[in-house]
């Protein structure tokens, strides 16, 4: 596998932060309750209103703004790892265009609404509009913002590493992850996003690889991705839900286990997966162009 300039390149020599960033592509709970547009049949006003009400209750716009900030930070690190000249103003402008919150919202909402279908979300909308539901969303948003900071993330991960897995709170969190299938969904999303990124590099002329080669290399990092995702996910949940009582967290688990909760979870992952697939491919194309420009 070579670049256009002939220098050897291996996926394993590219920044490992790519896989870690992809693991964060999906909100693990909110939230995971946890750029191409999809062609959808026109939504009826009532259905569109229900979708918007659910997105408002989950504060999706705030989540996307956090993801925007995460993307700018990750993109800067990516440039410093991949480009001879590192991060620059032109790359910063490209990142702002790729991680544009409004574009992200359009893609996310389309796929979210498609999976949500005609499912009655009134109970869930009411829950997330309640004092407890609103508090949970705010705690998740605060934790997500906090983990943008590398030192805070390192501390949260260490707290998970030293935690007793048999402690009541840790057993609750493990059950929460299992109820929402959060680990598998996040790992799948991370691997898909990584595949899209490398596809963008290939299509942009920075790498020469077949689709089979990309799949082989990406899946070769499945175990590493799973371990890293599990650690980050539990670190996030521990940080976010620390202020909740066991009874409050149990109520949240019960809500997420309902048929409506499971549909909402699938809809959120569908929306954010599609959004990050598009972002990752665009990022790969842009990175390829940047590499070619700096090689001239």
Secondary structure, DSSP 8 states (H G I E B T S, - for coil): -B-TT--B--GGGS-THHHHHHHTSS-TTTTT------------HHHHHHHHHHHHHTTHHHHHHHHHHHHHHHHHHHHHHH-TT-S-HHHHHHHHHHT-HHHHHHHHHHHHHHHHTT---HHHHHHHHSHHHHHHHHHHHHHHHHTTSHHHHHHHHHHHHHS-TTSHHHHHHHHHHHHHTHHHHHHHHHHHHHHHHHHHHHHTTS----HHHHHHHHHTTHHHHHHHHHHHHHHHHHHHHTTS-HHHHHHHHHHHTSHHHHHHHHHHHHHHHHHHHHHHHHHHHHHHHHHHHHH-
